[in-house]
Amino acid sequence: CTATGPDCLYVSPANHDFAPPFDRSVIYTDQAGDPRAVNVLIRQPQGAALPMPVVIWSHGGTDGKTSPKKSMAEWSTVTASAGYFSIAVAHAHRQDATRLCTSLGMDTETCHRFVPLNWDRPHDIRAVLNEVERMAAAEFRGVIDKDRIAVGGHSAGAGGAQTVAGAKRDFGNTV
């Protein structure tokens, strides 16, 4: 949106163009010992003051997303236009949580009630935060500020952001 009003409560005073977005995969080993890929799309503002703060956006929805191009696109576009190095995360859906439940010491009944996205989202975000730190020391040295990072999201993405920030969550028989 371009003007404040009922549909747009905030308009940034900055309005940066950004380079064509680019994607990458962040791979980490999950609790069960399985590789997990987190796809992200990065929007880098042009002409913003350096080093830029970083915003990581985590989507809602239980089905997961495979393409970060459709994940929090509006929100990450707005923050990139405002001068933030913006990263949209696409959290993959876990097809079978059995190995994860076993690694967490859950019995079958507890595993049936377990919602694995509540476990995966904060761990995916943590992997992306680690990647931001790596990028700040390598190809984006002097461009991004690893000491000024915000994590936000919608629905399950907001829950993941809160967990990364320290909120306690009950995963069945473990917090």
SULMO-V214413 format. One line per field, one symbol per residue. ss: DSSP state (h for helix, s for strand, l for the rest). phi: phi as a letter, one per 20 degrees, with the letter a starting at -180 (. if undefined). Layout:
ss=???
phi=???
This chain:
ss=llllsllslllllllllslllsssssssslllllssssssssslsllllllssssssslllllllllhhhllhhhhhhhhhlllsssssslllllllhhhhhhllllhhhhhhllhhhhhhhhhhhhhhhhhhhhhhllllllssssssssssllhhhhhhhhhlllllllllll
phi=.dbfrfebebcffebefcggfcdbdddbeegenefcddeccdddfdnffdfefdcdddfenefmcddffddlgffffffffeodfdcdddeffefcegffgffemeegffffefdfffefgffffgffgfffffffecfdgneddfeccdcbaclffffffffffofecedpcbd
